[in-house]
Amino acid sequence: MAYTKFVHSFLEDSAARFPDKKALFVSGKWHTYKELNSRTNKIAHSFLRRGLKKGDRVALFIENSPEYVVSYYAVLKAGGTTVALNTESTADDVAYIVRDCGVRFLVTGHRLMARTLSSFPANKPAPLEAVFVWHGLKEEGAEGPGFSVIPLPEALEAGPADNPGVSLIDLDIASIVYTSGSTGKPRGAVLSHLNIVANTRSIADYLELTADDRIMVVLPFHYIYGKSLLNTHFFVGGSVVVDNRFLYPQVILQTMREQEVTGFAGVPSTFTILLNRSSLKSSKFPRLRYLTQAGGAMVPSVQKQVAEAFAPARLFIMYGATEASARLSYLDPADLPRKWGSIGKAIPNVELFVADKRGNRLPAGEEGEIVARGSNLMSGYWNHPEETKKVLRNGLYYSGDIGRMDDEGFLYVVGRSKDMIKIGGNRVSPKEIEEALHEHPAIVEAAVIGVADEVLGEAPKAFIVVKKVAGKNILEELPHFLQKHLAVYKIPKLYEIRDSLPKNDSGKILKLKLK
């Protein structure tokens, strides 16, 4: 495949190679590469006419849709920097990010327009100059508090469809992706075209993606994992099937069959929901070739169930970070049966190992922080030099995850450095306790946190979701059951049964809310 320098080249190159190919399926309709590229060019010209300059930040506050895809690549074609906003963000969240990185333009849809406007009351001016709205706005020239409100569809009728041809180099910033910070406020990981292109090529390489692949997307595009599904498949000229109805998991399985997808991606809760709230175990997907899982640790017992339910499709366990443009390692499915719980080895063109605080490589079996080197790693956090210094040191990215490497070079995550529970004189990983809880056949989900304890300093507390068939005595059974899997001091002192665990819209359990 020809060398690609820029993220928007994924769309341009595939439109040149496969103009009439089905590229994107949303809401019962297919869109071709030629159609998407033409619309993208028109929107890029619209941004340029409004004065967008190279490096200007443009926020995308919109659900997975053709409009999101077109807006994303249009910003990049015009030389801008995309800033993805979580569609679950509150007005305060939107205002914080817009001000933090100086967003100049914002793209949204009519459903989120009211929240957008409420983010910027007249007494708190924002750097925004214009909000572009997809659908639901009849007249141009409406005003927000200090910025113009402009309908986008008109640009598709009037604008030129040729490539705007803005001059860039691959070190130019493509995206600022916000992730949670140690201060409680999110910080924006600055990712260049080089970062994202390098990571995209590596993922396509180890998944052996081709133009024949068709991915099922239930993860939001504002989430770095979700965005990587779009980029990797457009890179190879594959197809992307979007279904935003994961509240109805049975509908997702039906879409997978009807559209003959070859790939499916999810976070641990995605697979837990499918296993427990759908007919997955009795379903067949003749075209499904592979599955990927990232976005947090999926306990080995669930990995085994997923691998069995989707067989003969191959399950790739993956590990990464927003700061790494998504991916750092993967476990080859051939190694899964003998390396349950491992995150595998580094992806192509990445070095990944366990290190001490000075960055020195630790021998097999010793625990330390997982660190990485690679062209996919961010240059830092936007506007947050002190936060940047915490994670970029000695030429390495410090993940914050505690891990160990076995004598074959396979990596295992033991826990998060900030999540470790100090029980008396012992440091205990919540992940270890959660994995043990998942061994009980009645437990669907589990999350463990440390709570204050007068004697031990901290003690583990477990929040669990159980199957409906679970007996009333499960809380009495668990301590005895866990003795087979854990040292006595690691067994939770407190338990709380819940109908569900709090999650963000990318499926990660929000332990801060539990705390």
N, C-alpha and C positions, 0 to 999 in steps of 0.2 A: 504494500500500500504506500502511496506517495507520502512524503514527509509533510506533516501538518503543523503549522506554527501557532495558529490561533483557534480559540474555542469556537468562534462562529464559522470557521472553515469546515467544521463537522457537517453543518447544514449545507454550506455552499458546495463542497466536494461531492456529497451524496446527491444533491440536486443535479449536478453536472453528470454524474454516473448513472443515476436512476431517476430521471425526472418524473416519470409517471408511476413510480412505485408507491404503494401504500406505506406511508411513514408514521402517521399518528391516528389512532382511533379513540374518539371521545364521544360519549352520548349517542352511540349508534351510527356514527358517521366517520368514514375514513378521509384523511387529508393526504395529498401526495407531497413529495419533496418539492416539486416544481411550484405548487400552490403555496406552500409554507415559505419557501425562499422568496417568492415574489412579494408576498404580504410583508415579510420581514424587511425587505429592501425599502418598501414604501414607508413603513413606520420609521425606519432609520433615517430616511430623508426628512420625515416630519420632525424628528428630534433635532436634526441639524438645522432646519429652517428656523426652529425656535431658539437656536443659539447654543445647542449642546457642544461643549468643547471636550477634547481628549482628556480623560481622567475625571470628568464630572461624575458625581455619584447619582445614580437613578435607582430609586427604591421600587420594588415589585411587591405589591400588596394585593395578591390575587390568587384564586384557587387554581389547582391543576386544570388546564384547559388549553385549547389551541391559542387563545389570547396570551396565556402565560408564555408558551413556547415562542410565539412570534415576538413578544415584547422582550424576552430574555436575549434572544439572538440579535434583535434589532439594536438594543443598547450597545452590545459588543461591536456590531458592525459600524456603529456611529462613533466608536472610540471611547464610549462611556464605561463606567464601572457599575456592575449590578450590585444592589444591596437587597437581599431577600428578606422579606418580613413574614414572620409566622402569621398565618391567617387567624390564629386564635389570640393574637396580641391585643392587649387592651389599648385604649387611646393613649394612656401614659407610656406604654411600651413603645408605641409608634413614635411618639414625640421624642422620647429619649434617644432612639437610634437615629432618627432624622437629624437631631441636633448634634449628636456625638460625632457623626462623620460628615456633616454638612451636606445632606442630600439636597440636590437642586431641583430635580424633577421626581414625581412619584406617579406610578401607574397603578390603577386599581379598577375594580368593577363596580357596578351599581350597588351590589349587596353590601360592600364594605365602604361605600362612599360616606355614609353618615358617620361611621367611626373615624374615618380619615379626617373629616371636617371637625369633629369634636376633639381631635388630638391637638388642634391649634387654635385655642380661643384668642380673641382679638387682643387681650392683654398680655399674651405670651407669643410674640412674633417668632416665626420659624425661618430658616434659611431657604425654605421652599419658594420657587418662582412659579411653578405650574404643577397642577395635578391633571394627568391624562386619564380619562374615564372611558372604559369599554362599555358601550350600551347604556341605555337608560338616561342619556343626557341629550336633549333635543337641540339646544342652542349653545353655540360657542360664545365665550366671553363672560360666562358666569364668574363670580368672584368668591373666593374664600377669604379668610382673614389674612390678607397680604399676598395672596397668590391667585393666578388665573386658573380656571377650571375649563379644560378643553376636551371635547369629544374626539376619541380616536378613530371611529369608523370612517369619518370623512377622508382621512388620509389614504385609506385603501382605494378610494375612488379617484382621487385627484393626483396622488403622488407618483413619481417615476418608479419603475420596477427594476431599474438597473442597480448593480452593486455600487454603493456609495464610494467605495475604494479609499477609505480613510487610512492613512499611513500609520502603522504601528510596529513595535518590536515585541518579541515574546516576553520581555521583562515588564511590559506595561501591565498595570493592575486590571484584572478581569472582574474579580468579585471580592466583596467584603462580606464575610459570612459570620453572623453573630452567634456566639456560644456563651454558656453561663460562665461567670467569672468568680474568682475567690472573694471578691469584694461584695458579691451579691448582685452587682450590675453586669449585664452581658458585655462582652468585648468582641470587637470585630476582627476576625482573622483575615489578613490581607493576602490574597491569592492572585498570583500573576497568571497570564496565559500559559507561560512555561509550566508552572505548578500543575495546573489542571490538565493540560495536554499530556504531560509526562505521566500523570496518574491514570488518565484515560487509556493511554496506550498500554500501560502495564496490566490494567484490569482486563482489557480486551484480549491481551495476550494469554493470561493464565486461564480465562474462561473459554478461550478458543472461539470467540464470537465471530460470526460471519454475517453477510447480508441476509442469510436465511433465518437469522434469529429474530424472535418476536417476544419482547418482555412484557409481563403483566405488572403494571404499576399501581400499587395502592398507597405507597408512601408519598407524602407531599414533596413537590419540587423545591420548596424553600429549604427543605432538609437536605444536607449535603449528600446523604446516601441516595435520597430520591433523585436529586439532580444528576448524580453519577449514572443512574439508569438511563436517563435521557441522553446524556453526552456519549456514553459508551456505544449505545445502539445507533445514534446518528453518525458517530465516527465510522462505523463499519457499514453503514447503509442498511441497517436492520429496521425493525418496526417497533413502535411503542404503543401498547394498549393501556389506556387510562380508565380506571373505574373508581369513582369517589364514594362508592356506597359500601364501604367495609363494615358499617353498622349492620349490614345484612350479609354475613359471610357466605351464605348459600348462593347469593347473587354473584359473588366474585367467582366461585367455582364454576357457575354456569357460563360466565363470560370467558373464563379460561378455556373451557371446552369449545364454545362456539367460535372463538377467535383463534383457536389452535396455537396457543402460546407455547413457546419452547423454553421460557425461563420465568421464574417467579422469585421475588425478593421480599424479605420481611425482617423485622426486628423480633426479639423473643416473644413479645405479647401477640404479634401477628399470628405466629404459629400456634401459640397456646389457644387463642380464640378459635382458629380453624379446627384444632384437635378436639375441642370441647363443645363447640357451638355450631357445628356443621356436619355434613355427611362425608367429610373428607376420607375417613377410613374405608368407605365403601365406594369411593369415586375413582375413576380412571381418567388419565390424561395422556392419550396416545402420543402426542407430539412433544410433551414436556421432556426436556433434555437435562436441565439443571435447576438447582435452587441455590440462592445465596442468603446467608444470615449474617447480620452485623448489628450495630446499635446497642451493644451491651452483651453480657455473657448469657448464653442459653445453656442451662444446666445439662449435663450429659444424659440424664434420664429422658429429657424432652428431645434432645438431639436424636436419640435412638428411635423415639416414636415418630418423629418427623421423617427420618430417613426411611423407616419402614412404610409409613403411610404414602409417601410419594414415589417409592421404588417403582421402576428402575431408574428414575431421574436421580442425578448425583447431587449430593448436598455439599456445598462449599461453606465452611465456617470461616468467617472473615473478621478482621480486627482493624480498627483505624481511628481517625480523629478528624474533626473539622480542620484542625491546623495542618493536616497532611493531605488536604484536598480530597479526603475521604479514606483512602485505603493504605494500610501498612503491611498487613500479612494475610495469608490465607492457608487453610489446611486442605491439602489435596484430598478429595473424597476417597482415594485409594488407601490413604493412611487413617481415615476416620475410625474404622473398627478397632485399631490398636492404639489410637491416641485420643480417645474420648476426652473432651475438656480442653484440648490444646487449641491455641490460635494458629498453629502451624509455623510457617517460616516466612521470611520477608518476601514481598512481591518483587518482580523484576525491577532492577535499578533502585532498590532501597536496601539500606543496611539497618538491621534491627537486632539489638542485643540487650542484655541485662547489665547494668552498670552501677558502680558506687556513686557517691555524691560528686566525685571529681570527674566522672565520665569514664573511669577505668573499667574495662570489661571484666566481669566476674566469671569464675569457672562454673561449669555445669553443677546444678544442684543448689547453688547459693542464691538467696533472694536479694533483689535490688530493684531499682527503678528501670522500667523499660524505656530505652532511648532509641532514637532513629536519626539517620542521615539520608538525604535524598533530594532530588530536584523537585519533588512534589511538596516540599515543606514551605509553609508560609514565611514571609519576611518579618512578620511581627503582628502585634495587635494595633489597630488604628488608634492613634491618640493615647495609647496606654503603654509608655515605655517601661514603667516599673513592672507591669504585668508581663511584658515581653521578656524582661530579664529573668523572670522566674522560670520560664520554660525553654528559652533559647540560650544555652550556655556551652562554652567549649566546642562550638561548632555542631552541637547536637540539640535535638528536640527532646525534652524531658516530658514524658507522657502523663506523669502523675500516677501511673499504674505500677503496682508492685508485682514483679513476676520472677520466674525462674526458667532456666533452660535445661532440658534433659541432655543425656550424653549423645543423643542423635541430632541435637540442634533444634528440637521442637520447643516452642515457647508456651508457657502457661501463665495466665494472669491469676495472681493470688488475691489481689484486692486493690482498692484505691488507697493511696497514701493518706488521704484526708478522711477516709471512711473507716479506717481501722479502729476497732473497739479495744480499749485498754481495760482488761478485766484483771484486777489485782496487778501483778507484775507481768501479765501476759498480753501481747498484742494479737488480736484475733480478727480474721477477715470475715465480714458479714457474708461474703460470697460462699465461703466454705459451709457456713450454717445453712444458707439458702439451698445449696446443692443437696445437703443432707435432708432437709425438709421435703424437697421435691422427690426424694426416694419413696416417700409414703404415697401409696396409690390414691388416696383421697384428696391430696393437695393439688390444686390447679395452679396457683401462683403463691409466691412467698417473697417477702421483703423483710430484712432484718436491720435494725438500727441499734445504736447504743443509747441507753437512758441512764440517768443518774442513779447511783446506788450508794447507800451510806457505808456499806462495808467494803465493797469492791471498787468503788470509784465509778465504774460503769458496769452495766449488765446488758446482755442482749435481749431485745424484745422483738418478737416475730409477729408480723401481720400476715395473715393467710386468707386465701380464698379456697373454699373446699367444694368438692362435688356435692350435688344434691343428695346423692345416696349415702353420703358420709354419716356415720352414726353420731349420736349426741355426745358420745364419750371420747371423741377424738382428742380433746384437750387433755384428758387423763391418759390417753394412749401415747401421745407424742413424746413426753420425756423418756419413757421406757424404750420406745422405738429408736429415739435418737442416740441412746447409749451404745447402739451397735455401730454408729457412724461417727460419733464425736466424743472427745474427751469430756468429762463431766462438767468442767468449768465453762465449756463452750455451749452447753445446752441452754436455750433461752429460759429466763426466769419468768417472763411475761409473754402472753399470747393474746392476740386480738383477731377474731374472725370478722371478715368484711365481705360484703357482696362483690366488691371490686377494689382495686388499688388505684390511686390517682396516677394518671399518666399524661404526658404531653401528647400532641397530635401526631408525633412520630413514634409513639408507643413506648417511650421510656418511662419507667416508674419514677415518680417524683418523691424521693425520700425526704426532701426538705418539708413537704407538706405533711408527711407522716410524723416528722419531728415536731 
